[in-house]
C-alpha cells in the first residue's frame, strides 16, 4: 500500500508595487492544501450502490499488486455476494470530501483453538495520491473496532512478499509477520477435479 502540495503566494501585487520593493526582499510563499486535502477522513460501511466504486478500487489494487491478469470483475455477482441475502463479505469505504479514496473488504473465519472468530482482511487499498496521509491507518482502526465488537481473537491478512512498504506500515501498527504457515490453493480447474474424486 500503497503527495504533492500546491503553493500560492499570499502577497500578489501589481508590477509597479513589486518593483518598489527592495530587490533583496522576497515575497513570502504560503503553502496551502486543497479543500479535499483539508477535509476529514470518514469511514463508512459499503452499500449496494457502491459496487462500481469498490470494483474500481479493486482494479487499482490488482494493478498495484501486478495481478491485473487475475482481475475479472462481475458487478452483478459482486453485488449479490456482498449485499444480498447470503453475504460472503463486508466492506468499509474511506472518503474525503465525499470522494472514495480507499476501501477494505473483510469477512470472518474461526479459531478452533481460541473458540473465537477471526476478522480476515481480504483487501485493503488506498489510492496512490492519498497514501501516507492516514487513510490506511483509519481503515485499519475501523476494522479493529469491528473485530473488538464481534469479540474476535485477532485480525489477520496476507501481504505480498515484495511489498515492503506495506510490511513496514503494518509493523508500525504492532502487527507481526507470521512465517509459521504457508498458503495452499486449489484453483478452479483443480477444485473441480478434486470434487469428482470418489472414495474407493
Buried (B, 14 or more C-beta within 10 A) or exposed (E): BBEEEEEEEEEEEEEEEEEEEEEEEEEEEEEEEEEEBEBEBEBEEBEEEBBEBBBBBBBBBBEBBEEEEEBEBEEEEBBBEBBEEEEEBBBBBBBBBEEBBBBBBBBBEEEEEEEEBBBBBBBBBBBEEBBBBEBBBBBBEBBBEBBEEEEBBEBBBEBEEEBEEBBEBBEEEEBEEEEEEEEEEEEEEEEEEEEEEEEE
